[in-house]
Amino acid sequence: MEVAASSLLEAIREFLEAEQGVEPEEVQLDTQLFQEGFIDSFAVVRLIAALESGLGLDLPTGALIPEDFASVEILRRRLAEL
């Protein structure tokens, strides 16, 4: 499923701002979400739900793994494969 990078980035920024108190401009396409501490394994589940509702995605259970959330760009590429 094709998702525009800008839409995905905006949805992730909104999630991180609301859930983690992160300033939106701190997150870019190449930001290392796990390595830089923006998300953890618990946040991934909530982020998936937020992306499904915010972007109108219907992701199969287990389609995404934590490594897919390494950066926004990696996640965008993984979504394109689904």
C-alpha positions in Angstrom: 0.0 0.0 0.0 1.4 3.3 -1.1 1.6 6.0 1.5 3.0 9.5 0.7 6.1 10.2 2.8 4.7 13.6 3.8 1.4 12.0 5.1 3.2 9.3 7.0 5.7 11.8 8.5 2.8 14.0 9.6 0.9 11.2 11.2 4.0 10.0 13.1 4.7 13.5 14.2 1.2 13.9 15.5 1.4 10.6 17.4 4.7 11.5 18.9 3.6 14.9 20.0 0.4 13.6 21.6 1.8 10.4 23.1 5.4 11.3 23.9 5.5 15.1 24.1 7.9 15.3 21.2 8.2 18.5 19.2 7.1 17.7 15.6 10.2 19.3 14.0 12.4 16.8 15.8 11.2 14.0 13.6 12.3 13.8 10.0 12.2 11.0 7.4 15.6 9.7 8.5 15.1 10.1 12.2 16.1 6.8 14.0 12.8 6.4 16.0 14.0 3.5 18.2 17.7 4.4 18.5 17.0 8.0 19.4 14.3 7.0 22.0 11.2 8.4 20.3 9.4 5.1 20.5 9.8 1.8 22.3 8.1 -1.6 21.7 5.0 -0.6 23.7 4.6 2.6 21.6 4.7 0.6 18.3 1.3 -1.0 19.0 -0.3 2.4 19.7 1.5 3.9 16.7 0.1 1.1 14.4 -3.4 1.8 15.6 -2.9 5.6 15.1 -1.6 5.1 11.6 -4.5 2.8 10.7 -7.1 5.3 11.9 -5.2 8.5 10.8 -4.3 7.3 7.3 -7.1 4.9 6.7 -4.9 1.8 6.5 -6.0 -1.7 7.1 -2.8 -3.5 8.1 -2.9 -7.3 8.5 -2.0 -8.5 12.0 1.7 -9.1 12.4 2.5 -7.4 9.0 4.9 -4.9 10.7 7.7 -5.8 13.1 9.6 -3.4 15.4 12.5 -3.2 12.8 10.1 -1.6 10.3 9.9 1.4 12.6 13.6 2.1 12.6 12.9 5.3 10.7 9.9 7.0 8.9 11.5 6.2 5.6 12.0 2.5 6.4 8.4 2.3 7.5 7.2 4.0 4.3 9.2 1.5 2.2 7.8 -1.4 4.2 4.2 -0.2 3.8 4.8 0.0 0.0 5.7 -3.7 0.1 2.3 -4.7 1.7 
